Amino acid sequence: MDNSVETASQNGLAFNPNVAALPPYNAGMNIAVARSISGRDDIARLASNENPDGCSPAVLAVLASPSLEPWRYADPACAALRAALGQKLSVEPGTIVVGNGSEELIAAVSRAMLVPGASVATVVPSFGLHEIEPLAQGAVVTKVAMTYDLGFDLAALEEVIASGPRVVFLSSPWNPVGPALDRGSLQRLIAAVRPGTLFVLDEAYFEFADHSCPDGLEVLRASEIPFVVLRTFSKAYGLAGLRVGYAICSNAALARVVAAAKTPFNVNVAAQAAAIAALGDEAWMLASVARLRGERARVGAVLEGLGFQIAPSQTNFLFLDCDGDSATVASALLREGIIVKAWREKGYENYLRITIGAPADNDRLIGALARIARR
Ligand SMILES: *Cc1c(COP(=O)(O)O)cnc(C)c1O
């Protein structure tokens, strides 16, 4: 990587320095690589927060249906999907922007809002793109560290938000840690927002949260501040490979600028049809979420019994303190054919993020961690 940057600059190319300096996005390990390292075929992929239940059969049916026309350009406005979302959420479709995954919308919001030197506030540990996309625009990112008991540092967040950044990026439920802001905490942060700040609440794990967690969209709509709520079909609906996420904006003028910052044909025909089919089968999603929540509680309790400290989770993953470099534990698990994510942000290298998988894969994880804990 560094080599190719050097070679290119020797060829007289001038890069956008903000982009050339970006840290890499730490994506989950590829299955083929894991097979060759572990020598096993049956890889348990517990690193990318995918849905082990797959997706609704209604999605598979629409993907195989002759009504799907791959030779046509997709609707750049995603009108049918936005209408379906508008109805489900009781919001004006004109305030919704659909993205090639919600990650594209993090980039679009950054492009729409940020100029070089603009300030952005987020947390650490963080979802990488909440930092990477602002940095690509030349923004200056301030990160508020989590508390020792693995929660949001509300006082510190309040202070940074009140300092008037252009954009605040927070995920709640929080990737990679797991907890969600409760209603009072979210309202406290909203009250700290000054004119000129856009509050972005990334609810990628919204569906996995229990009833003690507020619906961030509802809380933000009741406030006066400008906001973007991000949600995705990648996690609870199981469409990670198709790439569909959406932004609900506080008003249509903001949505127009966010939409202007995306590419025109960003969501392909298969993805749009699949997302509409997934919305039409909420029962499948709710049943899957119920199974995964049950597994989350079971796996969390067993691992705590083994002596691991685990953050409270409102998501489909657990954030676990290895009491030592988590990369060592991740390598030991990989040798047993289990992929997990060793966190690499500075100060958090002892943590592993582990996706809740199918029960058999979770049992393999528990067995392997029990052997590691005994050493
Ligand atoms: C997974 C995730 C996303 C990205 O989801 P896509 O819709 O697949 O791009 C966005 N934000 C957070 C916090 C996530 O964990």
The ligand as an ORCA input file, in Angstrom:
! r2SCAN-3c Opt
* xyz 0 1
  C     -22.949     -2.248      9.819
  C     -23.004     -0.796     10.126
  C     -23.278      0.144      9.136
  C     -23.193     -0.177      7.686
  O     -24.189     -0.825      7.207
  P     -24.413     -0.952      5.639
  O     -25.818     -0.538      5.510
  O     -24.139     -2.379      5.365
  O     -23.481     -0.032      4.915
  C     -23.436      1.464      9.474
  N     -23.274      1.860     10.728
  C     -22.961      1.007     11.711
  C     -22.792      1.515     13.078
  C     -22.808     -0.345     11.423
  O     -22.443     -1.187     12.386
*
